[in-house]
């Protein structure tokens, strides 16, 4: 590598000097106006963007080559340069003997202790860490700009070159308590790797809080870091007029921390019930699904149940309202942080009312056992509760939530809404829903009862002269609704066997005008029981082909829609229904039969289907064979019960499905050995 010859000044590394300070002294000492000018002359690939300074500092190979060109000795370079660490991508930096993340060292602005700089003439490496706030020697805050003219400082230029009087700048430095100023320095001198990770994690909290409208001053940041490092909240944080949130929300970035130090600290800090920070505002704040699951402490499958039950709602971008998550946390009496089991929610119970979440958790804490006959798809009993939620109504009426909301809107179902604009807040009196259920019935409920295709049941009823009370073409409803009194004159046999006029509630193609031979995405979605935005995935996956009009909207032939609807209804079944034939949860059903490779799963938009023929195979296997989890549940044992019996030679599997990690073992349903170990009542 060629060295620049005849440089009048070659700097020598000073004690604890920053690597970029060494290069900057070389630039200024050799007549360059700023650091980037020197770097660009040494390597044309380095442009004049400020981000290049951090790139050079964090890249040991590039830094070494620049020092060699400047004539800086290897000894000087090694004293100041950083070393990349970490497996694979080497995304950590060895700084002051401690391993820190690359982003923990900030070079976009420069922090300086003015008294130290006036004494030494260079900046030290300690100030580069983003948690550095003060100088322990002079017990003052680090400044990022000139205290006189407020000109910001960067590594490109030398501090205090703005023309202001240094003595005036020195007189304007702000004092800082010695304990706050020495917080980072003690960790560095003690070479405490665990504490530097904790301090960095706490410092990242301020970036998350700023998204919640909490902007802390430098003095407040120092107080928070000092107190939070000891597991205590500072006294200045309480504000009675502020909006109270669950502490898990404030510590969201740290809930997934892997280091033990941060986990122990967060466990202490989460002991408070609510936190009130000045200007804290979570209204109109949305978080990703992963963060929502982390806050609630539940798995992806159980979060899906929350969505189905209307407890959480996502916006058009697929994110979730933080205010709703906070509300659920506050009424849940969340138990200690990072528990091994999910103490908050149980997906094998139906939620009876809006405030039943708190009661649900209370029962979990008291270890109240579940009734043996209870199922995830059980319909809430009208005699056991006086106030029902929208979720309860969907189970009782066997209809989707959107259809019930429409009936509430037009006044057929009387319901009240809480203070928040959310489906969680809908409350329906037991008497009102009971009265409605006695008068009306959905076509979808009739179809399930007599095992007819949902798409043709309404057409069969209308062909018999029955007029719907609500539905498409009547009041813009999503599902056809009929009066029970009109059904008294119609037997199941007539409804099943009588020829009907038009399939799926539409005129036959030869009776339609040419303009009506095509259907829109909304009409196709209604036939397939999907949201309209799912239709593009149906087309992408090859279920149906369509053409686009001048506006770019899909149009489909009515005959193709009829064929697809009949194909889905006759040949496929939803996983939600299929799992009931084996009395398994969706997760267990998929793991046993689909992930193991025995049967295939088909995606129709957001619907998950299997073929009816495959379900028959599953049913035949399930008659005399069960999984270890299912058998153990029946006799009150742990799910590894059958596996342990197999290890000691007391039981053998009757069937093995799949290979390696996807392998599933089925054991005999009735084996004498089970009675010897049964502890269930």
N, C-alpha and C positions, 0 to 999 in steps of 0.2 A: 504494500500500500504506500503510495507516494506521500511524503511529508511536505507540508508547506515550509519553504526555507526562509531564513532571515527574518523570523518573527522577533520583534524587539522585546516582547514580554511573554514569558511562559509561566503561568501561575503555579503555585504549590498548594496542595490541598491543606486546609486548616482543620482544626479540631471540630468534629461534628458538622462540617460544612455540607450544605446541600449540593448534589451533583450538578444541578443547573446553575447554582451560584458560581461554581468553579468555571464553567464554560462562559458564563456572562462576564466574569472578571477578565477572562482571556479576550473576549470580544471588545470590551471597553478599553482594556490596556493596549490593544493593538489598533485603535483608531476606528473601530466599527461603531455605528450609531446605536445599534441594538443587537440583541443576541441572534435573532432570526437571520439577520444579514450575514453574520459569520457562518451560521449553520448552512445556509444556502450556498455560500461560496465553497464550503467544504464538500457538500453533497447536493448537487442540483435537484435531486429527487425530493429534497426537503423544501416545501414551499413556505410562504410567509403567513400561513394560518396559525393562530394561537394554539390550536390543538396539537401542532407538531412538537411543541415544547414537552408536553406530557408524553408523546410518542417516543421521543428521544430518551427521556428520563427512564421510561419503563422498558426500554429495549437495550439490554446489556451489550449485545453484539454491535449494534450501531453506535452506542456510546463509546465502546472501546475503539472502534475505527476512527471516530472523530478525535478522541484524545491522542491517538497515534499520529494523526495528521498535524495536530497542534504541537506535538512534541512533549506532551504531558507524560511523565513516567508512569510505568505500570503500578508502582507503589502508591502514587498519588491517586491514580484512578481507582484502585481496589479499595482505598479508604472511603471513597464517597459513592461509588456506583452501586446500584441495586442488583440483586440476583433473582432471576425468575425461579419459582418453585411450583410444586403441585404436579399431580400426575396428568399425563396426556397433554392437555392444552397449556399447561403451566400458567394458570390464570391467577396465581398469587405472586407476591413480591416479598423478598426478604429485606425488611426495612428495620434498621437499628437492631438487627438480630432477631426480629420477630416476623412471623409470617402474616401478612395482611393481604386483603384483596386488592386487585389493581385499582379499582375505583375508590379505595380509601385514601389514596394519595392524589391530591388535587393540584393541578397546575394552571387552571384557567385564571385564577387570581392568586396573588401572593400575600401571605400573612406575615407581618413583621412586628417584632418588638422594637420600637424606636430606640429606647436606651441601649439595647444590645447591639443594634445595627450601627449606632453612632460610635460605640466602643470598638466593635470588631471590624466593621466594613464589609461584612458578608452575612448571608442568611444561613440559618442552621436547618438541618434535616428534620428536626422535631416539628417544625412549623408546617411541614408539608402534609401531615396527617389531618384529615378533615375533622377530627375530634379535638384538635389543638385549639384552645381558646385563649390561654394566657401564658405569661412568662413567670416561672416560679422564682427566678432570681430577683426581678424587679417588682413582682406582684402587680402586674398591669395587664390589661387586655391586649391581645394582638390586633393590630390595625390592618385593614385591607385597602385603605386609601389614606391620602394625606389628611390629617385632622384639621388642617387650616383651609385648604381649597377644595377638599373632597375629591381630588384626582385619583382614580383607582390605580392600584399597583398591579403589575404583572411581571412575570419572569423575563419578559422581553426588555424591559427598561430597569434601570437602577432606581430603587426607592429614593424618595426625597430629592429628585432632580426636577421637580416642578417649579423651582424658583422660590419656594416659601422658606422662611427663616427656620433652620433646624431647631433653634432654641424655643421658638414659638410652638413648633410641633411637639417638642418634648414636654412643654408645659401643659399641653392639652390631652396627654395620655390619661386614660381612665384607670383608676385603681381597681384591683380584684383581690378578693380574699385569698390568702395563701393556700388554703385547702383546695379551692377550686383551681387555682393556677397550677398546682403541683400534681393534679390528678393524672394527667398523661405521663408526666416525667417520672413519677414513682413507678408506674407500670413498666416503662422502658428500662429504668435502672434496675428494677427487680427481675427483668427478663420474664415477665409473667404472660405467657402465651394465652392462657385462659381468660385473663382479665382484658387483654387487648381485643379479643373477640367479642366479649360482652360490651365493652365500651363502643366498639364500632357498630354493633347491632343497635344499641340504644341511640347512637347518633343518627342512624338511618330512620329512626322513628319520627324525627322532626320533619323529614321530607314527606312522610305519610300524613302527619298532622297538618301540614300546610295544605294538603288536598282537602282537608276537613275544615278549612278556613281558620286554623290555629297557627298564627305566625308568631314565633317567639323571638324576642330580642336577644342580643348576644349575652346580656346579663341573665336573662331567664334561662337560656340554654345551659349556661354554666351551673345554675342552681339545680336545674332538672337533672343534668348528668351526674352531679355530685350526689344528690339524694337518691336517684334511681339506682346508682351503683351499689348502694347499701340496702336496697330492697324497700325503700320508703318513698312516699310521695312528699314533695316539698309543701310547706304550709301555704304558699302563695297560689297553689293550683285551684283551690276551691272557689267557686263563684255560684252563689245561690240562684242567680238569675239566668245562668247558662243552661243549656239543654243537656240533661243527664244521659249518658250512654253507658252500655255495658263495657267493662274494662277490656274484654277480649277484642272489641272493635279497635280500641286505641293501640293494642299490641298485635294487631293482625300481622305485620311483617315478621314478628318474632315467634309466632305460634309454630312455625315449621322449622325453627332453629334446631340444628343437630347437636351443637355443643352442649355439654352438661351444665356449664356455668350459666349460660343464658336460660336454660330450662329451669334451673333452681331459682334463679332470680325472678323469672316471670311467675313462677308458682307463688312467690311471696307477694308480688305486686297485684296478683289477681284476687287477693283476699278481700279487697274492697268491693262493695255492691255496685256502685255507680261512680262515674267520674264526671265532674263538671269543669270544663276548661273554658276560659274566656273566648268568646266568639265561636265556640265549637258548633258546627252545623253539619248534620249528615243528610239534610233534606236535599233531594235531587242528586244524591251520590249513588253511584251504581258500581258494583264489583263483579268480578268474573265468577263463574260457577265454582272453580277451584277454591277461590277465597271464601265463598259462601259456605261450602262444605267444611272448610277448615274452621270457620267461626262457629258453626253449629256442632262441630265434632262428630259428623256422621259420614257414612260412606256414600258413594255415588248412587248406589241402588236405593238407599233410604231417602236420599235427596230427591230422587225421581218420584218417590211416594209423596213427598211434600208438595211437589209441583202438581201431581194428580189431585191431591186433596185441596188444592187452592191455598195452601199456607204461604207459598212464595210465588212470585210472578216475575217473568223476565220481560225486558223491553224488546224493541225491534232489533237491537244489536245483540241480543242474547245475554244481556247482563241483568243482575238482580238488584232490587232496591235495598240499599243498606238500611234504610229506616225500618223496613219490614223485618230484616234479620235482627236488628237491635230490639225490636218489639218482642220477637220470639225468645231472644236471650233473656230479656228482663223478666218475662213471666215464667221462665223455665226453671229458675233456681239452680243455675248451672253449677255442677259440683267441681271438685278440684281439677286444676290444669293437667293435661296430658295423662288422663286416666287410661289404664290399659283397655278397659271395656267402654263401650259407648253408653254412658250413664244418662244421656240426655233424652234420646228418642228411641222408641221401640216400634218397628214397623208392623208388628203383629197385633196392633190394637187400633181400633177406629177411634178417631177423635170426636167426642160427642158434642162439644160446643167450643166456642171461641176461646174461653178461658180454661178449657179442660186440659190444655197443654201443661199448665202448672200442676194440676191435680195428677196428671199422668206421671210427671217426674216424681211427685211426692210418693206415688205408689211404687215407682221403681226403687226409690231409696229405702222404702220399708220392705222391699223384696216380696211384694204381694204376688202370689203365683197366679198364672193365667188359668182360666178354665180349660179343661182338656179338649173341649169341643170347639173352642174359639178358632176362627179362621180369618185370614187377612181379607177375605172377600165377604165376610158376614155382613148382613144388613142390620144397622142399628135398630134396636127395638123401640117402637114408638111409646111403649108403656114405661120405659126406663128413663126418659128424659123429656123435659118440657120445652126446651129450646133446641132447635136443630140448626145445623150449619148448611151451607150450600153443598158441601161434600156429602153430608148425610142424605140430603134430598136426592142427589144423583144416584146413590145406592138404592134408596127406597123406590124411586120412580123408574129406575133403570134407564136413565137418559143422561146425556152429557150436560156439563155445567152451562155451556152456551145456550142450550135450549131452555134451561130453567131460568136463566137470567132474562131471556126474552119474555117468558111467561110472567115473571115478576114485573117487568117493564110495562106490559099491557094490562096488568092487574089481575090476572087469573090466579096467581099465587101472591098472597099478602106477606110481605117481609119488611124488615127494618134494617137500616144500615148504620154502622158505627161512625165514629168521628173520622176514621181514615177511609180514603177512597180505595177500598181493597175488597176482593171477594172474601177474604177472611172474615170481614165484618158483617156479612149477611146473616141475619138471625130470623128463623122461621118458627112460629109457634107450632107445637105438636098438633093442636086441634085444627089449625089452618091446613097443614099438609095432609092430615088424615082426611079432612073434608074434601080436599082436592083429589086425593087418591081414590076416594069412593065415587067421584063423579067422572073423572077423566082417566085415560090411559094412552100412553105413547104407542105408536105403531111398532117401534123397535121392541117394546116390552112384549107385545102380542107375538111378534116374530120369534123371540127367544122361547116363549112359553110353548108354542106349538111347532117349533123347529122349522120355520119358514125363512127364506132369504129376506133380510131386512129391506132390500131394495125393491122387492115386489109386493110386500105385504100391504102397503098403503094403496097400491094400484088394485089389488084384489078387493080391498074393502070398498074403494070408490066404485069399482065395477058392480058391486052389489047394491049400490045406491046410498052408501053411507058417506056423508059429507064431513070432512075434517073441521074441527073447531079452530085449529091453528096449524100453520105449516107453510111450506113454499107455495106461492101463488094465492095464499089466503091473507096472511098478515106479515109476510116476510120472515116467518119463523123458520128455524133450521130443521125441525123434525115434525112430522105429522102427529097431531093430537086428536083423539076421537072421544066422544062421550060414551061412557059405559052403558048408558041406557039404550043407545042405538045398537049395541052389540048383542043385546039379549036375544034378538031374533035371528042371529047368525050362529050356526053351529060350526065347530072346528072342521068337521068333515066337508061342509059346503065351502068353507073358506079355503081349504087345501085343494079340493078336487074341481071346483067350479072354474071353467075357463074365464080368464079375465081379459079386459079389453087392451090394456097397454102396459108393457113391462116397465118397471122402474118409475111408474107415475108419469110417463110421457107417451105421446102419440107414436104409433109405429111410423117407420120412415116413409112408407108409401102413402101415409095420410098427412104427411107434413109438407109444407111448402119448401121450396129449394133453399130459402134463407134460414130455415129451421133445421136443416139436415146436419148442421154443425153445432157443437156445444162448446162453451167457454171453459176456462180453467176452474172458475167458481162452480159451474154445474158438475164438472167431473169430480171436483173435490167433495161435493155434497154426496155424490153417488158412492164414493170410496171411503166416506167418513174421514176425510183428511182436511187439514187447513189448506187454503188455496196456495200458500207459498211452498207447500210440499210437492205440488204437481210437477215442478221442474225436475225434481229428483225421480219421480215416477217415469218421466220421459227419458231421463238420462239412463236409468237402469233398464230400459227396454221393455217396460210393461205395455206401453202404448206409443204410437207415433202420432204426431200432430203437425200442423202447419201454422205459420205465424201470419197475422194480418199486417196491415200497413203500420199499425202502432207497435208491432213487436209482441203482441199477445197471442198465446197459443189458442188454436181452434182444433176440435177433435170431431171425427165422424161419429154420429149418434150410434151407428151399428157397432163401431169399435168399442164405444163406452159400454153398450149393452153386453157385448161379449166379455169384456174385462170384468164387469161387475158380476156377471154370472159365474165366471171362472173363479173369482175370489171367493164368492159365497159358497160354491159347490165343492171346490177342490182344496181350499185352505182354511185354516183356523188361526185366530190370534193367540199368541203365547199367553195372554191374560186368561183366556178361557182354557187353553190346553193344559196349563199347569194344574187346574182344578181336578183334572182326571187322575192325577197322581198325588194330590194334596201336598204339593211342594211349592216353595216360593219360586219366583221367576229366576232368581240367581241359582238356586239348586237345580231347577229344571234345565236351564241352559248348560250348567256345568255337567250334569249327568248325561244328557242326551245329545246336545248340540256341539259343545266344545269338545266332547270326547270323540265326535265324528260319526256317531250312529245315524243321525238325521241331519238334514240341512235346514238352515234358517234363511228365510227370504225377507227382504226389506221392501215394503211398499210405503214410500215416504217415511214417516216416523212410526208406522205400524210394523210389528215383527210377527211373521207368520211361519207356520210349518204346514206341510201337506196333511190332509186328513188320512191318507194312506199311511204316512209315517206315524201319526198318532195311534192308529190301530196296532202297529208294531210295538209301540211303547206300552200300550195298554196290556197286550199279551205278555210282555216281559214283566210288567209291574204286578201282575196278579199274584205270583208266587215268589217274587224277588224284590228286595228293597235295598236302599243304600244304608250304609252304617249310620249316617246321621238320622235317617228316618227311624230305624230300629231303636237307636239309643234314645230318641225323643219319646218313643212309645213306652219304654220301660224306665224312664227317668235317669238315664246314664249320660255320660259325655259322648260326643260324636266319635271318639276314637275307640269306643267300646268293642265293636266287632274286630277292628284291626288288632287290638290287644289280645282278644281271644284267638285270633288267627296265629299270632306270634307264639302262643304257648300250645298250639296244636289242638284247640278245642273247637275250632270252627274253620270251615273252608268256603271261599266264595263260589257261588254257582255260575257266575258269569263275569268276565272281565272285558270292559269296553275301552277302546283307545290304547294309546301307548305312551310310555314315559310320563311326562308331566301331565298329560291329558288323560291318564288312565283312571278309570272308575271301576270299582268292584261292587258287584251286587251279591247280597247274601240271602239265604233262605228266609222267607218271611216268618215261618213258624218253626222254630227250632227249640227242642226241650231245654237247651242250655240257657235260653233267655229267661225262663222262669226262675232259675236258680239265682240270677243276679238282679231280678226286677225289684225296684224300690218305689215304683209309682203306685198310687193308691188305686 
